[in-house]
Amino acid sequence: MEDIFVARFMSTDVYTVSPETLVEDAAGAMLERSIGSVVVVDDSNDLRGILTSTDFVQIVAECKPKDQTPVSAYMTEDVTTATAQDTVHDIAALLTENGFHHVPIVDETEGVIGMVSTSDLAAYLTEYEQPTAV
């Protein structure tokens, strides 16, 4: 794999919010746009922070009083899965084509046996494909 600059594969359609944006509004924007984060900028478009879907886990966990809604009310039921015999290319295509960040790995007899995330894929590629000297 040849070395390429980040500019060739980075996303340039970045959704930004101000530091004063309410978290509810940021969450709504993320859901509406199917994005995993919003970038927080000031009036000069200088980076001030980032709010990710992971941050919302903390926000919900710290919510008082606790909401008594079960996860079944929000979970995705028609889950796309893969098997341990699928190739790295297959998994990468599945993740990118569907905008997924996680795919459960299942076995016919054992059920769920693992999970592959975009972080797992990136770590694998980092170890497998070492950059060549220019």
C-alpha angles and dihedrals in degrees: 000000000000123000112257131182120254090242089071096061108019122113111247098186095089119172112218135193134184123251088252095058111119115245089235090058092046090050091050091051091049092051093045092051097036092234130143099218147017123218115228114220136170127233090281092053090249114152114258101164149308131253115204137185087256089061088057090060088061092044091054093043091054094045112123124232096031118242111239095210112128120232089246088075091064107022124112108245102187095064121185110224140181135206132238088251095060115108127245088248090053092051093046091051092047092051097045099040092051100034090239124155096191136031122187115228112221138187124205094234104027100040116212110017102164151336133242119204133185086254090056090050093048091049091050093050091047091055097037101044110046114192116252122236114258 
